[in-house]
């Protein structure tokens, strides 16, 4: 099918585009700039000019295709609420454009919106008080679209989606450790992050596009929960810096905008996703990827 992909030039989006094309799908990629359009053109992909705040461009792109995958997000976590609101409006526009069509719409959410401290599953609704709480309204729009004639599903991604070109939370932690001379965790570091490789995620998005039933929540999770102390120890070993726990009241000073995410306890299962779609992660785990693929030779 012809698929409209937002975030087509991004870290996850580029992997999805390659996965789709390998499977025989055609891609129309959202491009917010001439440089993005040129990047898509060099890859042999048609560009559709627009951006997340331009809902008319999103509607036009969605209506021109047989399916939509939405991965774009404004990754300014110092303005997270504003970014989440822009995303909500974008998803609302995309879902509205597809209403009554029966076309697949795969949107993106996060496992960090689940209730902390227990193993989250695909059956769990978002927790309003979670670190990613502002995105709960967006997920609700996707679920409602499934009742309005859209084959809508959502893929929840963990705090770490890793692989070549990663510039998100783990590289930010590495950069903080390099700058401060210590790899830190909060308290005992027993809180956990799930993780997944971006190539495994790309396969999941393709499977969701092709086969997910309306109203499905999917978890793109390969590792259910890595203790933050273990992650800090891997960073300490990679940089050759000491590792230590810090008090909760020191976290904001040490981690800055990342403090809230470093504190979450977000163990997450993907058992339902694996069973329903036959998805099986195959790529290296996070700490192997960090060790073997240049995480300690670049900065965030």
Phi, psi and omega per residue, in radians:
X1 nan 2.893 3.030
X2 -1.577 2.206 -2.981
X3 -2.123 2.221 3.030
X4 -1.507 2.107 -3.088
X5 -2.063 2.062 2.976
X6 -1.537 2.579 -3.048
X7 1.292 0.433 -3.024
X8 -1.142 -0.378 3.113
X9 -1.771 0.119 -3.103
X10 -1.491 -3.141 -3.084
X11 -1.027 -0.842 3.120
X12 -1.448 -0.715 -3.081
X13 -1.030 -0.689 3.135
X14 -1.116 -0.643 3.097
X15 -1.183 -0.683 3.104
X16 -1.116 -0.762 3.137
X17 -1.026 -0.789 3.119
X18 -1.094 -0.734 3.123
X19 -1.078 -0.767 -3.141
X20 -1.106 -0.795 -3.096
X21 -1.180 -0.643 3.083
X22 -1.083 -0.588 3.138
X23 -1.451 0.005 3.065
X24 1.696 0.113 3.110
X25 -1.499 2.715 3.036
X26 -1.736 2.529 -3.057
X27 -2.122 2.348 2.911
X28 -1.958 2.021 -3.021
X29 -1.807 2.334 3.061
X30 -1.203 2.275 3.134
X31 -2.246 2.097 -3.114
X32 -1.590 -0.087 -3.123
X33 -2.572 2.892 3.064
X34 -1.083 -0.640 3.139
X35 -1.119 -0.721 3.109
X36 -1.137 -0.712 3.115
X37 -1.087 -0.697 3.116
X38 -1.146 -0.687 3.106
X39 -1.061 -0.764 3.109
X40 -1.140 -0.736 -3.126
X41 -1.073 -0.711 3.123
X42 -1.106 -0.468 3.110
X43 -1.565 0.051 3.130
X44 1.367 0.469 -3.080
X45 -2.006 2.351 3.104
X46 -1.256 2.378 -3.134
X47 -1.736 2.530 3.014
X48 -2.108 1.956 -3.060
X49 -1.266 2.351 3.120
X50 2.860 -3.073 3.113
X51 -2.684 2.998 -3.031
X52 -1.077 -0.587 -3.122
X53 -1.391 -0.198 3.125
X54 -1.692 1.462 -3.033
X55 -1.154 -0.494 3.105
X56 -1.090 -0.667 3.124
X57 -1.193 -0.602 3.110
X58 -1.173 -0.747 3.120
X59 -1.074 -0.766 -3.140
X60 -1.097 -0.740 3.127
X61 -1.123 -0.740 -3.135
X62 -1.127 -0.736 -3.095
X63 -1.255 -0.317 -3.141
X64 -1.487 -0.032 -3.020
X65 -2.262 2.951 3.128
X66 -1.625 -0.104 3.114
X67 -2.872 2.815 -3.109
X68 -2.338 2.361 2.941
X69 -2.127 2.139 -3.081
X70 -1.931 1.924 3.107
X71 -2.112 -0.210 -3.060
X72 -1.150 2.473 3.074
X73 -2.747 2.502 3.115
X74 -1.411 1.894 -3.003
X75 -1.553 0.972 3.002
X76 -1.920 1.599 -3.017
X77 -1.334 -0.122 2.984
X78 -1.334 -0.292 3.084
X79 -2.180 0.831 -2.968
X80 -1.089 -0.750 -3.112
X81 -1.073 -0.719 3.121
X82 -1.153 -0.707 3.113
X83 -1.121 -0.704 3.123
X84 -1.140 -0.627 3.116
X85 -1.204 -0.700 3.057
X86 -1.061 -0.722 3.109
X87 -1.119 -0.724 3.133
X88 -1.031 -0.798 -3.130
X89 -1.157 -0.649 3.115
X90 -1.121 -0.794 -3.136
X91 -1.145 -0.684 3.095
X92 -1.042 -0.736 3.133
X93 -1.174 -0.777 -3.135
X94 -1.112 -0.788 3.136
X95 -1.109 -0.711 3.121
X96 -1.116 -0.646 3.133
X97 -1.132 -0.488 -3.081
X98 -1.705 -0.053 -3.036
X99 -0.949 2.280 3.096
X100 1.368 0.027 -3.039
X101 -1.569 -0.372 -3.026
X102 1.286 0.088 -3.116
X103 -1.326 2.652 3.095
X104 -1.344 2.444 3.072
X105 -2.363 1.977 3.135
X106 -1.918 1.993 3.139
X107 -1.841 3.017 -3.049
X108 -2.088 2.397 3.083
X109 -2.414 -2.888 -3.086
X110 -2.390 2.540 3.078
X111 -1.197 -0.347 -3.106
X112 -1.165 -0.172 3.100
X113 -1.487 -0.019 3.126
X114 -1.432 2.778 3.117
X115 -1.041 2.303 -3.075
X116 -1.316 2.783 2.935
X117 1.533 -0.057 3.079
X118 -2.483 2.819 -3.079
X119 -1.205 2.002 -3.137
X120 -1.427 2.557 3.094
X121 -2.203 3.000 -3.140
X122 -1.130 -0.371 3.139
X123 -1.361 -0.216 -3.069
X124 -1.407 2.315 3.021
X125 -1.343 2.800 3.100
X126 -1.063 2.603 3.070
X127 -1.681 2.109 -3.063
X128 -1.006 -0.516 -3.101
X129 -1.613 0.210 -3.060
X130 -1.353 2.959 -3.139
X131 -1.088 -0.548 -3.124
X132 -1.834 0.393 -3.053
X133 -0.851 -0.726 -3.116
X134 -1.008 -0.327 3.141
X135 -1.523 -0.052 -3.127
X136 -1.078 -0.680 -3.141
X137 -1.094 -0.606 3.132
X138 -1.167 -0.753 3.109
X139 -1.079 -0.640 3.124
X140 -1.111 -0.615 3.098
X141 -1.106 -0.712 3.125
X142 -1.126 -0.760 3.132
X143 -1.117 -0.662 3.098
X144 -1.174 -0.643 3.115
X145 -1.045 -0.567 3.113
X146 -1.125 -0.384 3.091
X147 -1.617 0.007 -3.101
X148 -2.107 0.571 3.016
X149 1.416 0.399 3.062
X150 -2.036 2.379 3.059
X151 -1.447 1.248 -2.986
X152 -1.623 2.425 3.058
X153 -2.522 2.869 3.131
X154 -2.298 2.385 3.053
X155 -1.834 2.049 3.063
X156 -1.539 2.232 -3.129
X157 -1.855 2.580 -3.121
X158 -1.404 2.977 3.112
X159 -0.991 -0.570 3.101
X160 -1.987 1.924 2.862
X161 -1.877 1.927 -2.925
X162 -1.950 2.985 -3.130
X163 2.441 3.135 -3.125
X164 -1.021 2.250 3.140
X165 1.600 0.045 3.109
X166 -0.993 2.267 3.056
X167 -2.389 0.530 -3.062
X168 -1.807 -2.352 -2.918
X169 -1.131 -0.776 -3.089
X170 -1.147 -0.837 3.044
X171 -1.031 -0.565 3.083
X172 -1.150 -0.714 3.081
X173 -1.099 -0.702 3.109
X174 -1.105 -0.733 -3.137
X175 -1.126 -0.702 3.102
X176 -1.104 -0.755 3.137
X177 -1.128 -0.691 3.117
X178 -1.135 -0.715 -3.080
X179 -1.279 -0.674 -3.081
X180 -1.593 -0.302 -3.127
X181 1.422 0.215 3.096
X182 -2.556 2.443 3.041
X183 -1.719 1.970 -2.953
X184 -1.939 2.761 2.952
X185 -2.417 2.912 -3.074
X186 -1.718 2.287 3.134
X187 1.094 -2.211 3.121
X188 -1.537 -0.123 3.126
X189 1.226 0.440 -3.105
X190 -1.476 -0.241 3.104
X191 -1.171 2.684 -2.894
X192 -2.172 2.529 2.988
X193 -1.991 2.303 2.901
X194 -1.344 2.892 -3.094
X195 -2.691 2.811 3.108
X196 -2.795 2.632 3.066
X197 -1.445 2.510 -3.051
X198 -1.132 -0.485 3.117
X199 -1.245 -0.602 3.027
X200 -1.149 -0.715 3.095
X201 -1.064 -0.731 -3.133
X202 -1.027 -0.736 3.109
X203 -1.107 -0.667 3.139
X204 -1.136 -0.751 3.116
X205 -1.067 -0.708 3.117
X206 -1.122 -0.782 3.122
X207 -1.073 -0.698 3.116
X208 -1.116 -0.758 3.104
X209 -1.007 -0.775 -3.034
X210 -1.401 -0.591 -2.884
X211 -2.344 -0.216 -3.048
X212 -1.134 2.443 3.082
X213 -1.413 2.697 -3.121
X214 -0.998 2.436 3.092
X215 1.391 0.312 -3.102
X216 -1.514 2.317 2.940
X217 -1.772 2.272 -3.100
X218 -2.127 2.575 3.129
X219 -1.994 2.015 3.069
X220 -1.492 1.253 -3.033
X221 -2.226 2.160 3.049
X222 -1.722 -0.783 3.100
X223 -1.895 2.140 -3.011
X224 -1.167 -0.635 -3.103
X225 -2.980 1.927 3.099
X226 -1.693 2.114 3.103
X227 -1.017 2.410 -3.128
X228 -1.099 -0.475 3.073
X229 -1.146 -0.713 3.122
X230 -1.134 -0.664 3.094
X231 -1.152 -0.751 3.103
X232 -1.087 -0.665 3.121
X233 -1.154 -0.663 3.086
X234 -1.132 -0.676 3.103
X235 -1.191 -0.739 3.102
X236 -1.034 -0.764 3.130
X237 -1.140 -0.691 -3.114
X238 -1.189 -0.575 -3.116
X239 -1.722 -0.265 -3.056
X240 1.250 0.669 3.119
X241 -2.091 2.760 3.135
X242 -1.190 2.756 -3.133
X243 -2.092 2.334 3.109
X244 -2.718 2.711 3.035
X245 -1.473 2.583 3.076
X246 -2.171 2.756 3.122
X247 -1.240 2.701 -3.117
X248 -1.022 -0.609 -3.107
X249 -1.328 -0.108 3.040
X250 -1.642 -0.198 -2.958
X251 -1.096 -0.758 -3.097
X252 -1.092 -0.694 3.125
X253 -1.167 -0.725 -3.072
X254 -1.345 -0.819 -3.000
X255 -1.714 -0.176 3.140
X256 1.002 -2.299 -3.063
X257 -1.090 -0.345 -3.084
X258 -1.452 -0.120 -3.007
X259 -0.992 -0.755 -3.112
X260 -1.092 -0.658 -3.135
X261 -1.333 -0.603 3.106
X262 -1.124 -0.463 -3.080
X263 -1.488 -0.260 -3.012
X264 -1.252 2.585 3.009
X265 -1.976 1.816 -2.874
X266 -2.248 0.828 3.099
X267 -1.086 2.361 -2.991
X268 -2.484 2.331 3.097
X269 -1.646 2.634 2.995
X270 -2.157 0.414 -3.056
X271 -1.075 -0.721 -3.134
X272 -1.157 -0.743 3.113
X273 -1.039 -0.804 -3.129
X274 -1.094 -0.722 -3.112
X275 -1.206 -0.740 -3.020
X276 -1.377 -0.575 -3.082
X277 -1.932 -0.092 -3.094
X278 1.195 0.451 3.140
X279 -1.400 2.332 3.140
X280 -2.432 1.872 -3.137
X281 -1.021 2.383 -3.070
X282 -2.129 -0.257 -2.988
X283 -1.476 2.956 -3.118
X284 -1.047 2.632 3.072
X285 -1.277 2.980 -3.016
X286 -1.027 -0.889 -3.041
X287 -1.208 -0.553 3.024
X288 -1.151 -0.740 3.128
X289 -1.089 -0.761 3.109
X290 -1.045 -0.750 -3.074
X291 -1.229 -0.671 -2.935
X292 -1.776 -0.188 -2.955
X293 -2.226 0.678 2.890
X294 1.412 0.259 -3.125
X295 -1.111 -0.451 -3.069
X296 -1.761 0.148 3.088
X297 -1.981 0.126 3.086
X298 -2.376 2.900 3.122
X299 -1.974 2.848 -3.109
X300 -1.166 nan nan
